[in-house]
Amino acid sequence: MIAGLGDLPVAIAENAVATGQGVHVLRLKGFEEPRLSSYPGAVVGLGEIGGALSRFKEAGCTDIVFAGIVRRPNFSDLKLDLKGAALLPKVISEARKGDDALLRVLVQEFEKNGFNVIGSDKAHAALLAPAGLIAGPPPSGASMQDLEVAARIAAATGALDIGQGCVVCDGLVLAVEAQEGTDEMLRRCATLPDTVRGTPAARRGVLVKRPKPVQERRIDLPTTGVSTIELAAAAGLAGIGIEAGGALMLNRPAMEKRAAELGLFLYGFPASFGTR
């Protein structure tokens, strides 16, 4: 596993050990997740592509998974090995086309060197969101309408490789996710006037998370966790919609419990929702 920060790489590593697969973790310099330090592996720089390939081969790895939070670097500051230097012009060229194009370059390089790149959903299938009501109260008719609008907007912005999330209340788009990420988008929503959003006493509006139609799903599936629920609740939202089979839920039992405590629904919508 090539790992960044957060709960996702930790969950994948724990599952790999629990299921007897084993795991070798390369933590990215500047984005080292402390909870992964006890696993076999090493810390590598973002530009050390050759070093990463060599370490995985020496460890006998066949499947590679990318997981965790990593911010786009300043390419001029990267310390490169020979393989990284050779790949850099293509990386910079593709990065101008968006995150998905950049990620495809990395996937192709690992595949070219004989590795099988798999998604987080393959490494830990239990993380995938199911269909229908997952937790909390059933969404109202108004919330279902907001979910459909938000799903349509998220599909449109995702097609432009902008982001994976959108917040809608009473048919009004309050925010779309870009490089700031879901958490910051929700914090921004919480600062909006109560006239355009719900409150903890009278919840209105929804968050939707879904994959970008153009994205490389083996690297960047949308991810939700307990913090997503808490921030959505603080913004006065009524619930969260996530694409069934296309989004990850970290620590689902804890998410369900927290959603019930805060009175938010979690709902898994089909991939076709909001796309017609």
VEXDREN-2710 file (C-alpha; in Angstrom, 1 decimal):
% VEXDREN-2710
k/r/px/py/pz
1/MET/0.0/0.0/0.0
2/ILE/1.1/3.5/-0.8
3/ALA/-0.4/5.4/2.1
4/GLY/-1.3/9.0/3.0
5/LEU/-3.1/10.3/6.0
6/GLY/-6.4/9.3/7.5
7/ASP/-8.6/6.4/8.6
8/LEU/-8.8/4.7/5.1
9/PRO/-5.2/3.3/4.9
10/VAL/-5.4/2.3/8.5
11/ALA/-8.7/0.3/7.9
12/ILE/-7.2/-1.4/4.8
13/ALA/-4.0/-2.3/6.7
14/GLU/-6.0/-3.7/9.6
15/ASN/-8.2/-5.7/7.3
16/ALA/-5.2/-7.1/5.4
17/VAL/-3.7/-8.4/8.5
18/ALA/-7.0/-9.7/9.9
19/THR/-7.8/-11.7/6.7
20/GLY/-4.3/-13.1/6.5
21/GLN/-3.3/-11.3/3.3
22/GLY/-0.5/-9.3/5.0
23/VAL/0.5/-5.8/4.0
24/HIS/3.7/-3.8/3.2
25/VAL/3.1/0.0/3.7
26/LEU/5.1/2.8/2.0
27/ARG/4.1/5.9/3.9
28/LEU/4.5/9.1/1.9
29/LYS/7.0/11.7/3.3
30/GLY/5.1/14.7/4.6
31/PHE/1.9/12.7/4.9
32/GLU/2.9/9.9/7.3
33/GLU/0.0/8.4/9.2
34/PRO/1.3/7.6/12.7
35/ARG/-1.0/4.6/13.1
36/LEU/0.8/2.9/10.2
37/SER/4.3/3.0/11.7
38/SER/4.0/-0.4/13.2
39/TYR/3.4/-2.2/9.9
40/PRO/6.3/-3.5/7.7
41/GLY/7.4/-0.9/5.2
42/ALA/9.2/2.4/5.0
43/VAL/8.8/6.2/4.4
44/VAL/9.3/7.3/0.8
45/GLY/9.2/10.7/-0.9
46/LEU/6.6/11.6/-3.5
47/GLY/9.2/11.7/-6.2
48/GLU/10.8/8.3/-5.3
49/ILE/9.0/6.2/-7.8
50/GLY/11.9/3.9/-8.5
51/GLY/12.4/3.4/-4.8
52/ALA/8.8/2.5/-4.3
53/LEU/8.8/0.0/-7.1
54/SER/12.0/-1.6/-5.8
55/ARG/10.7/-1.9/-2.2
56/PHE/7.5/-3.5/-3.3
57/LYS/9.3/-6.0/-5.5
58/GLU/11.7/-6.9/-2.6
59/ALA/8.7/-7.4/-0.3
60/GLY/7.1/-9.8/-2.8
61/CYS/4.0/-7.6/-3.4
62/THR/1.8/-8.2/-6.4
63/ASP/-1.2/-6.1/-5.6
64/ILE/-0.9/-2.3/-5.0
65/VAL/-3.5/-0.1/-3.4
66/PHE/-3.3/3.7/-3.0
67/ALA/-5.1/5.1/0.0
68/GLY/-5.2/8.1/2.2
69/ILE/-5.1/11.9/2.0
70/VAL/-2.2/13.4/0.0
71/ARG/-2.2/17.0/-1.2
72/ARG/-0.9/17.9/-4.6
73/PRO/2.8/18.9/-4.2
74/ASN/4.8/21.7/-5.6
75/PHE/6.5/19.8/-8.4
76/SER/9.6/22.1/-8.4
77/ASP/10.3/21.1/-4.7
78/LEU/10.2/17.3/-5.2
79/LYS/13.2/15.3/-4.5
80/LEU/13.4/12.8/-7.4
81/ASP/15.1/9.5/-8.0
82/LEU/16.0/8.4/-11.6
83/LYS/12.5/6.9/-12.3
84/GLY/10.8/9.9/-10.7
85/ALA/12.8/12.3/-12.8
86/ALA/12.0/10.4/-16.0
87/LEU/8.3/10.4/-15.2
88/LEU/8.1/14.1/-14.1
89/PRO/7.5/15.7/-17.5
90/LYS/4.5/13.5/-18.1
91/VAL/3.3/14.0/-14.5
92/ILE/3.4/17.8/-14.9
93/SER/1.7/17.6/-18.3
94/GLU/-1.1/15.4/-17.1
95/ALA/-1.5/17.3/-13.8
96/ARG/-2.7/20.4/-15.8
97/LYS/-5.6/18.3/-17.1
98/GLY/-6.8/17.5/-13.5
99/ASP/-6.3/15.1/-10.6
100/ASP/-7.8/12.1/-12.5
101/ALA/-5.3/12.5/-15.4
102/LEU/-2.5/12.8/-12.9
103/LEU/-3.6/9.6/-11.0
104/ARG/-3.8/7.6/-14.2
105/VAL/-0.1/8.3/-14.9
106/LEU/0.8/6.7/-11.5
107/VAL/-1.5/3.7/-12.0
108/GLN/0.0/3.1/-15.5
109/GLU/3.6/3.3/-14.2
110/PHE/3.0/0.7/-11.5
111/GLU/1.1/-1.6/-14.0
112/LYS/3.9/-1.2/-16.5
113/ASN/6.3/-2.5/-13.9
114/GLY/4.2/-5.7/-13.4
115/PHE/2.0/-4.7/-10.4
116/ASN/-1.8/-5.2/-10.2
117/VAL/-3.3/-1.9/-9.0
118/ILE/-6.5/-2.4/-7.1
119/GLY/-9.0/-0.1/-5.5
120/SER/-9.7/0.4/-1.9
121/ASP/-13.0/-1.3/-2.5
122/LYS/-11.2/-4.4/-3.6
123/ALA/-8.7/-4.3/-0.8
124/HIS/-11.6/-4.0/1.8
125/ALA/-15.0/-4.7/0.2
126/ALA/-16.9/-4.2/3.4
127/LEU/-16.2/-0.4/3.2
128/LEU/-18.5/0.0/0.2
129/ALA/-21.8/1.8/0.9
130/PRO/-25.0/-0.3/0.5
131/ALA/-28.2/0.7/-1.2
132/GLY/-31.2/2.3/0.5
133/LEU/-31.6/3.7/4.0
134/ILE/-28.5/2.9/5.9
135/ALA/-29.1/4.8/9.2
136/GLY/-31.3/7.5/10.8
137/PRO/-34.8/8.6/9.9
138/PRO/-36.2/8.0/6.4
139/PRO/-35.6/11.0/4.2
140/SER/-38.6/13.2/3.6
141/GLY/-40.0/14.0/0.2
142/ALA/-38.2/17.3/0.2
143/SER/-34.9/15.7/1.2
144/MET/-35.3/13.2/-1.7
145/GLN/-35.8/16.0/-4.1
146/ASP/-32.7/17.7/-2.7
147/LEU/-30.8/14.5/-3.0
148/GLU/-31.6/14.2/-6.7
149/VAL/-30.6/17.8/-7.4
150/ALA/-27.3/17.4/-5.5
151/ALA/-26.6/14.1/-7.2
152/ARG/-27.1/15.8/-10.6
153/ILE/-24.8/18.7/-9.7
154/ALA/-22.1/16.4/-8.3
155/ALA/-22.2/14.3/-11.5
156/ALA/-21.8/17.5/-13.5
157/THR/-19.0/19.0/-11.5
158/GLY/-17.4/15.5/-11.3
159/ALA/-17.4/15.3/-15.1
160/LEU/-15.3/18.4/-15.1
161/ASP/-12.9/16.8/-12.6
162/ILE/-13.8/19.4/-9.9
163/GLY/-14.9/17.4/-6.9
164/GLN/-17.1/14.6/-5.6
165/GLY/-19.6/16.5/-3.3
166/CYS/-22.4/18.9/-3.3
167/VAL/-24.8/20.5/-0.7
168/VAL/-28.3/21.4/-1.6
169/CYS/-31.2/22.8/0.5
170/ASP/-34.7/23.4/-0.8
171/GLY/-33.4/23.0/-4.3
172/LEU/-30.7/25.7/-3.8
173/VAL/-27.1/24.7/-4.3
174/LEU/-25.2/25.9/-1.2
175/ALA/-21.8/24.5/-2.0
176/VAL/-19.8/22.3/-4.4
177/GLU/-16.6/20.5/-3.3
178/ALA/-13.4/21.4/-5.0
179/GLN/-9.8/21.2/-3.7
180/GLU/-10.7/22.2/-0.1
181/GLY/-12.4/18.8/0.4
182/THR/-15.6/17.7/2.0
183/ASP/-14.9/18.8/5.6
184/GLU/-14.0/22.4/4.6
185/MET/-17.0/22.6/2.3
186/LEU/-19.3/21.6/5.2
187/ARG/-17.7/24.1/7.6
188/ARG/-18.3/26.7/4.9
189/CYS/-22.0/25.7/4.8
190/ALA/-22.3/26.1/8.6
191/THR/-21.4/29.8/8.2
192/LEU/-24.3/30.5/5.8
193/PRO/-27.5/32.3/7.1
194/ASP/-30.2/30.1/8.6
195/THR/-32.5/31.4/5.9
196/VAL/-30.9/29.2/3.3
197/ARG/-30.0/26.1/5.3
198/GLY/-31.3/24.0/8.2
199/THR/-30.4/24.2/11.8
200/PRO/-30.0/21.4/14.4
201/ALA/-33.5/22.2/15.6
202/ALA/-35.0/22.1/12.1
203/ARG/-32.9/20.2/9.8
204/ARG/-33.0/20.9/6.0
205/GLY/-30.8/20.1/3.1
206/VAL/-28.5/17.3/2.1
207/LEU/-24.9/16.4/1.3
208/VAL/-24.2/14.1/-1.6
209/LYS/-21.0/12.3/-2.3
210/ARG/-20.4/10.3/-5.5
211/PRO/-17.5/9.4/-7.7
212/LYS/-16.6/11.6/-10.6
213/PRO/-17.8/10.0/-13.9
214/VAL/-14.3/10.5/-15.3
215/GLN/-12.2/9.3/-12.4
216/GLU/-9.8/6.5/-11.9
217/ARG/-11.9/4.5/-9.3
218/ARG/-8.9/2.4/-8.1
219/ILE/-7.4/5.5/-6.4
220/ASP/-9.9/8.1/-5.5
221/LEU/-13.3/6.8/-4.4
222/PRO/-15.3/9.3/-2.2
223/THR/-15.0/8.5/1.4
224/THR/-17.2/9.3/4.4
225/GLY/-16.7/8.8/8.1
226/VAL/-18.0/9.9/11.5
227/SER/-16.5/13.4/11.1
228/THR/-18.6/13.8/7.9
229/ILE/-21.8/13.2/9.8
230/GLU/-20.8/15.5/12.6
231/LEU/-19.9/18.4/10.2
232/ALA/-23.1/17.8/8.2
233/ALA/-25.1/18.0/11.5
234/ALA/-23.3/21.2/12.5
235/ALA/-24.4/22.7/9.2
236/GLY/-28.0/21.9/10.0
237/LEU/-28.4/19.3/7.2
238/ALA/-31.0/16.6/7.3
239/GLY/-28.9/13.9/5.8
240/ILE/-26.2/12.5/3.6
241/GLY/-26.6/10.6/0.3
242/ILE/-23.8/8.5/-1.0
243/GLU/-23.6/6.4/-4.2
244/ALA/-24.2/2.8/-3.4
245/GLY/-21.3/0.7/-4.5
246/GLY/-19.4/3.8/-5.4
247/ALA/-18.4/5.3/-2.1
248/LEU/-16.6/4.2/1.0
249/MET/-17.9/4.3/4.6
250/LEU/-15.2/4.2/7.3
251/ASN/-16.2/2.5/10.5
252/ARG/-19.8/2.0/9.3
253/PRO/-21.2/0.9/12.8
254/ALA/-19.9/4.1/14.4
255/MET/-21.3/6.2/11.5
256/GLU/-24.7/4.6/11.9
257/LYS/-24.7/5.2/15.6
258/ARG/-23.7/8.8/15.3
259/ALA/-26.2/9.5/12.6
260/ALA/-29.0/8.1/14.8
261/GLU/-27.8/10.2/17.7
262/LEU/-27.8/13.4/15.7
263/GLY/-31.0/12.6/13.8
264/LEU/-29.4/12.6/10.3
265/PHE/-30.2/10.0/7.6
266/LEU/-27.6/8.1/5.6
267/TYR/-28.9/7.0/2.3
268/GLY/-27.3/4.9/-0.5
269/PHE/-28.6/6.0/-3.9
270/PRO/-28.1/4.1/-7.2
271/ALA/-25.5/5.2/-9.7
272/SER/-28.2/6.3/-12.1
273/PHE/-29.7/8.7/-9.6
274/GLY/-29.7/12.3/-10.9
275/THR/-28.0/11.4/-14.2
276/ARG/-31.1/11.4/-16.4
END
